[in-house]
Amino acid sequence: MAAKVRHEKTAQVSIRLGLSEHRDLMHAAEQAGTTLSDIARERIRLSAKQIELSSQLLQLEKRLLQKVFDICCAVANLDEAEKRDAAKTVNQMRTQRGNSK
């Protein structure tokens, strides 16, 4: 007996592409032996994964920076007040550097 295949409901999306973008997608579909829609869906999925990955990397970077800061404070034997002052200084420097770009 054949297994029942449960299909997700779908909706149609229409977008306008430049001719070169359309040509690139068509070429990718031909190379993969699939449809333009399948290629577009896959690229949208990959884009969503990339956005999620970028967010995760940003969170990791923040945690690593905090750990490095904590280690530097421990090595310098800073007390809590000195650590707060150092954090303020670092944040001010980051803000100034960000504004100068």
C-alpha positions in Angstrom: 0.0 0.0 0.0 1.4 3.4 -1.0 2.2 5.8 1.8 0.1 9.0 1.9 2.1 12.0 0.9 1.1 15.1 2.8 1.7 18.2 0.8 2.2 21.6 2.4 -0.2 24.3 1.2 1.4 26.7 -1.2 1.0 30.3 -2.2 2.3 32.0 -5.3 4.8 34.9 -5.2 5.7 37.0 -8.2 8.9 39.0 -8.4 10.7 41.1 -11.0 14.3 40.2 -11.8 16.8 41.9 -14.0 17.5 40.1 -17.2 20.9 38.9 -16.0 19.5 37.6 -12.7 16.8 35.7 -14.6 19.3 34.3 -17.0 21.5 33.2 -14.0 18.5 31.4 -12.4 17.5 29.8 -15.6 21.1 28.6 -16.2 21.2 27.2 -12.6 17.9 25.4 -13.2 19.1 23.9 -16.4 22.4 22.7 -14.9 20.5 21.2 -11.9 17.9 19.6 -14.2 15.1 21.2 -12.2 12.7 24.1 -12.5 13.2 27.8 -12.0 10.8 27.7 -9.1 12.8 25.0 -7.4 16.0 26.9 -7.8 14.3 30.1 -6.5 12.8 28.3 -3.5 16.2 26.8 -2.6 18.0 30.1 -2.9 15.4 31.7 -0.6 15.9 28.9 1.9 19.6 29.3 1.8 19.3 33.0 2.2 17.2 32.5 5.4 19.8 30.1 6.7 22.5 32.6 6.0 20.6 35.3 7.9 20.2 32.9 10.8 23.9 32.0 10.7 25.0 35.6 10.6 22.9 36.3 13.7 24.4 33.3 15.5 27.9 34.4 14.6 27.2 37.9 15.9 26.1 36.4 19.2 29.2 34.2 19.4 31.4 37.2 18.7 29.7 39.1 21.5 30.2 36.2 23.9 33.8 35.8 22.9 34.6 39.5 23.3 33.0 39.4 26.8 35.1 36.4 27.7 38.3 38.0 26.4 37.5 41.2 28.4 36.8 39.1 31.6 40.2 37.3 31.1 42.1 40.5 30.6 40.5 42.0 33.7 41.4 38.9 35.7 45.0 38.9 34.5 45.2 42.6 35.3 43.8 41.8 38.8 41.1 44.5 38.5 38.5 44.8 41.2 34.8 45.3 40.3 35.0 49.2 40.2 38.1 49.0 38.0 36.4 46.5 35.8 33.3 48.8 35.4 35.6 51.7 34.5 37.5 49.6 32.0 34.2 48.5 30.4 33.1 52.1 30.1 36.4 53.0 28.5 36.2 50.1 26.0 32.6 51.0 25.1 33.5 54.7 24.6 36.4 53.6 22.3 34.2 51.3 20.3 31.6 54.1 19.9 34.2 56.6 18.8 35.7 54.1 16.4 32.2 53.3 15.0 31.4 56.9 14.5 34.7 57.6 12.6 33.9 55.0 9.9 
